[in-house]
């Protein structure tokens, strides 16, 4: 017997970042939108302990040891229920690796749900979310999906209404960016400035609720974008190419380096993707729609 869970990528339509806290984290107002790029995590019983394997684009960049969030999720659930984490976790990767789209977090949430179903632990939603929050700031949203406002370091979620489909184009960069490095650069660039408390922008929330892509395009922001561009200036060329191709909005996704382009509709997204592919400013291009469902057990 095995259990397979599908789990989505995310884009941040608002990422407001506060000053560094004493624990090194930052308070956030993080408006997540799940999009239709997915990893699939399959959990199969194993007699010889915990094992992780991976296939798909950039699979060679995914750690297969206990640092992988999927492995840590299985260990955390097993520890709560007094059992050994004897499981083979296979990740079929389609979310960009180290791309600012929460691929690792998605794998953690997917493995947690898969192991819960495989082992019959019967953990409730709140317990699963509690474990997710222990694993990482983005992991709870990967479990929930849809759209949500994340506060604290992003792990405290308030689910949001979404009134229609939002069409996106994602340009994948030639190399990755470390999230901790981007936050360190944010702190360096912010040194000596007063940083306001992060709050959700009502214009973003209203645009999501109405399904209004044009209104969302005006409101999207990412406080980490200057830091990502400082570390990876070439991303500016990709952003410019997407804007020139007709994107309603262009921004770095999360901590980057994936860049995200909001389109009017599916045809516009396809046209923007074609221009970006030909631009020479990125290594690959993907299209997706949000909001997508969270972690889901597949039949």
C-alpha positions in Angstrom: 0.0 0.0 0.0 1.1 3.6 -0.7 -0.4 7.0 -0.4 0.3 9.9 -2.8 -0.4 13.5 -2.0 -0.4 16.4 -4.5 0.7 19.8 -3.1 0.9 23.2 -4.8 3.5 25.9 -5.3 2.7 29.5 -4.1 3.2 33.0 -5.1 3.2 35.9 -2.7 0.9 38.7 -3.9 2.0 40.8 -0.9 5.1 40.2 1.2 5.5 42.9 3.8 8.6 42.4 6.0 9.2 43.9 9.4 12.5 44.5 11.2 14.5 41.5 12.4 13.3 40.0 15.7 15.6 39.0 18.5 15.2 35.3 17.3 16.4 36.3 13.9 13.1 35.9 12.2 11.0 38.8 10.8 7.4 39.6 11.4 5.5 39.4 8.1 2.2 40.2 6.4 2.4 37.5 3.8 -0.5 37.1 1.3 -0.1 33.7 -0.2 -1.8 32.4 -3.3 -1.5 28.7 -4.3 -0.9 28.1 -8.0 -1.3 25.0 -10.2 2.3 23.8 -10.2 2.5 20.7 -8.1 4.9 18.2 -6.4 3.6 14.8 -5.6 4.9 12.9 -2.6 4.3 9.2 -2.3 4.7 7.4 1.1 5.3 3.7 1.1 5.9 1.4 4.1 9.6 0.5 4.6 11.2 -2.0 6.8 14.6 -0.3 6.9 13.9 3.1 8.3 13.4 6.4 6.5 14.4 6.9 2.9 13.9 9.8 0.5 14.1 9.7 -3.3 13.3 12.3 -5.9 12.7 12.7 -9.6 11.9 15.5 -11.9 13.4 18.9 -13.0 16.4 19.8 -10.8 16.0 16.7 -8.7 19.7 16.5 -8.3 19.5 19.7 -6.2 17.1 18.2 -3.7 18.7 16.9 -0.5 17.8 13.2 0.2 19.0 13.2 3.8 17.3 14.2 7.1 17.6 17.9 6.2 14.8 17.4 3.6 11.5 18.9 5.0 9.7 15.7 3.8 11.9 13.6 6.0 11.6 16.0 8.9 7.8 15.9 8.6 7.7 12.1 8.7 10.0 12.1 11.8 7.9 14.8 13.6 4.7 12.9 13.0 6.2 9.6 14.0 7.6 11.1 17.2 4.2 12.4 18.2 2.6 9.0 17.9 5.5 6.9 19.4 6.4 5.0 16.3 9.4 4.6 14.1 9.5 6.7 10.8 9.8 3.6 8.7 8.7 5.0 5.3 10.0 5.5 1.8 9.1 9.0 0.6 9.3 9.6 -3.1 9.1 13.1 -4.4 7.9 13.7 -8.0 9.2 17.3 -8.4 7.6 19.9 -10.6 7.8 23.0 -8.4 11.0 24.9 -9.1 13.9 24.1 -6.7 15.2 27.1 -4.6 12.9 29.3 -6.6 10.9 31.2 -4.0 7.8 29.2 -4.6 7.9 27.0 -1.4 8.8 23.8 -3.1 10.6 22.4 -0.1 7.7 23.5 2.2 5.3 21.8 -0.2 7.2 18.6 0.1 7.1 18.8 3.9 3.3 19.4 4.0 2.7 16.7 1.4 4.9 14.1 3.3 3.1 15.0 6.6 -0.4 14.4 5.1 0.8 11.2 3.2 2.3 9.7 6.4 -0.8 10.6 8.4 -2.9 8.7 5.9 -0.5 5.8 5.5 0.0 5.2 9.2 -3.6 6.0 10.2 -2.5 8.3 12.9 -5.7 10.3 12.6 -4.1 13.6 13.4 -6.6 16.5 13.1 -6.2 19.6 11.0 -5.0 21.7 13.9 -2.4 19.2 14.9 -1.1 18.9 11.4 -0.9 22.7 11.1 1.0 22.8 14.4 3.6 20.3 13.1 3.8 22.3 9.9 4.6 25.5 11.8 7.4 23.7 13.6 8.8 22.6 10.3 8.9 26.1 8.6 7.2 29.4 8.0 5.6 28.5 4.6 4.7 24.8 5.4 1.3 25.6 7.0 0.1 27.3 3.8 1.3 24.5 1.6 -1.1 22.3 3.6 -4.0 24.7 3.4 -3.7 26.1 -0.2 -6.1 28.6 -1.7 -5.3 32.0 -0.5 -4.3 33.1 3.0 -2.8 35.9 5.0 0.2 34.7 7.0 1.3 36.7 10.0 4.0 36.2 12.7 6.8 34.7 10.6 4.1 33.6 8.1 2.9 30.5 9.9 -0.3 32.0 11.5 -2.9 31.8 8.7 -6.2 33.5 8.0 -7.8 32.0 5.0 -8.9 34.5 2.3 -11.7 34.6 -0.2 -10.8 34.4 -3.9 -13.5 35.4 -6.4 -12.0 34.2 -9.6 -9.0 32.7 -11.4 -5.7 34.5 -11.6 -3.4 33.6 -14.5 0.4 33.6 -13.9 3.6 33.1 -15.9 6.7 32.1 -13.9 10.2 32.6 -15.3 12.8 30.2 -13.8 16.3 31.7 -13.3 19.6 30.1 -14.2 20.6 29.6 -10.5 18.9 29.6 -7.1 18.9 32.1 -4.3 19.2 31.2 -0.6 16.2 32.5 1.4 18.4 33.3 4.5 20.8 35.2 2.2 18.0 37.3 0.8 16.8 38.2 4.4 20.4 39.1 5.4 20.5 41.4 2.4 17.2 42.9 3.3 18.6 43.6 6.8 21.7 45.2 5.3 19.8 47.4 2.9 17.4 48.4 5.7 20.1 49.3 8.2 19.5 52.7 9.7 15.9 53.0 8.4 12.8 52.8 10.5 10.9 49.7 9.2 7.1 49.9 9.8 5.1 47.0 11.2 3.9 44.8 8.3 0.2 44.9 7.7 -2.0 43.4 5.0 -3.0 45.8 2.2 -6.7 45.9 2.0 -6.5 46.6 -1.8 -4.8 43.2 -2.2 -7.4 41.4 -0.2 -10.3 43.2 -2.0 -8.8 42.3 -5.4 -8.5 38.7 -4.5 -12.0 38.6 -3.2 -13.4 40.2 -6.4 -11.2 38.1 -8.8 -10.0 41.4 -10.3 -6.6 40.8 -11.9 -6.2 44.5 -12.9 -6.8 45.7 -9.4 -4.4 43.0 -8.0 -1.7 44.1 -10.4 -1.8 47.6 -9.0 -1.6 46.4 -5.4 1.1 43.6 -5.5 4.3 44.3 -3.5 7.3 42.3 -2.3 9.6 43.9 0.3 12.2 41.3 -0.5 12.5 42.2 -4.1 15.2 44.9 -3.7 17.3 42.4 -1.8 16.8 39.7 -4.4 17.7 42.1 -7.2 20.8 43.3 -5.2 22.1 39.7 -5.0 20.9 38.7 -8.6 20.8 41.9 -10.7 20.0 39.9 -13.9 16.5 39.3 -12.6 15.8 42.9 -13.6 16.2 42.0 -17.2 13.6 39.2 -16.8 11.2 41.5 -15.1 11.6 44.1 -17.9 11.0 41.5 -20.6 7.8 40.3 -19.0 6.5 43.9 -18.6 7.3 44.6 -22.2 5.4 41.4 -23.2 2.2 42.8 -21.7 2.2 41.5 -18.1 -0.2 43.3 -15.8 2.4 43.1 -13.0 5.9 41.7 -12.7 7.6 40.8 -9.4 10.1 38.5 -7.8 8.3 35.5 -6.2 9.0 35.4 -2.5 12.7 35.4 -1.9 13.3 34.6 -5.5 14.8 34.0 -7.9 11.7 32.9 -9.8 9.9 35.9 -11.3 6.2 36.1 -11.5 4.0 37.8 -14.1 0.3 38.4 -13.7 -1.7 38.0 -17.0 -5.2 39.1 -18.0 -6.3 35.6 -19.1 -4.9 32.3 -20.3 -4.2 33.5 -23.9 -2.2 36.5 -22.5 -0.3 34.2 -20.2 0.6 32.0 -23.1 1.8 35.0 -25.2 3.9 36.4 -22.3 5.4 32.9 -21.8 6.4 32.8 -25.4 8.1 36.2 -25.3 10.0 35.3 -22.1 11.2 32.0 -23.6 12.6 33.8 -26.6 14.1 36.6 -24.5 17.2 34.8 -23.3 16.7 36.2 -19.8 15.6 32.9 -18.1 16.2 29.2 -18.4 12.5 28.0 -18.5 9.0 29.4 -18.3 5.8 27.9 -16.7 2.2 29.0 -16.7 -0.2 28.4 -13.8 -3.6 29.4 -12.4 -4.5 30.3 -8.8 -6.0 29.8 -6.4 -5.2 26.1 -6.3 -6.2 23.6 -3.6 -3.8 22.7 -0.8 -2.3 19.3 -0.1 -4.6 16.6 -1.4 -4.6 12.8 -1.1 -4.9 11.4 -4.6 -7.0 8.3 -5.2 
